[in-house]
Amino acid sequence: MLGFKDFLFVFFFMFGFLAFSQEKNEDNSFEKIEDVPVYPGCYPVKKDERRECFRVQIQKHIARNFRYPEIAQKKGIQGRVFVQFIVNVDGKVDSIRARGPNVLLEKEAARIISLLPRINPGRIDGKPVPVPFSIPIIFKLQ
């Protein structure tokens, strides 16, 4: 098994990939989201800085929970995995889907996201709404 120093793990959390929509028949566009989902610990942060706090906390979560699959390391498998998930009205992460160059990397990326803590849900008109996210996670060997 390669050690932590033997591979380089790079990931990006891009809010450009954020999609704020509900159902096909509802118009819950980004502009209508009054309160974006709030990661635990980000509530004391000013409201206009919560998105950045969310991004930073997600990055920390990914780094803390990341494990490059041993078989993928041995086979030299690397690449970008796009993980899509929804922060539902209860603040739980569900509907996790991952697409990448190999099922081993997809499973690891989905596992990491499944470990996210409960997040305060996004709100429209004061009511919690499900908010979909998409995060690319890049697995790269040195």
Secondary structure, 3 states (H helix, E strand, C coil): CCCHHHEEEEECCCHHHCCCCCCCCCCCCHHHCCECCECCCCCCCCHHHHHHHHHHHHHHHHHHHCCCCHHHHHHCCCEEEEEEEEECCCCCEEEEEEECCCHHHHHHHHHHHHCCCCCECEEECCEEECEEEEEEEEEEEC
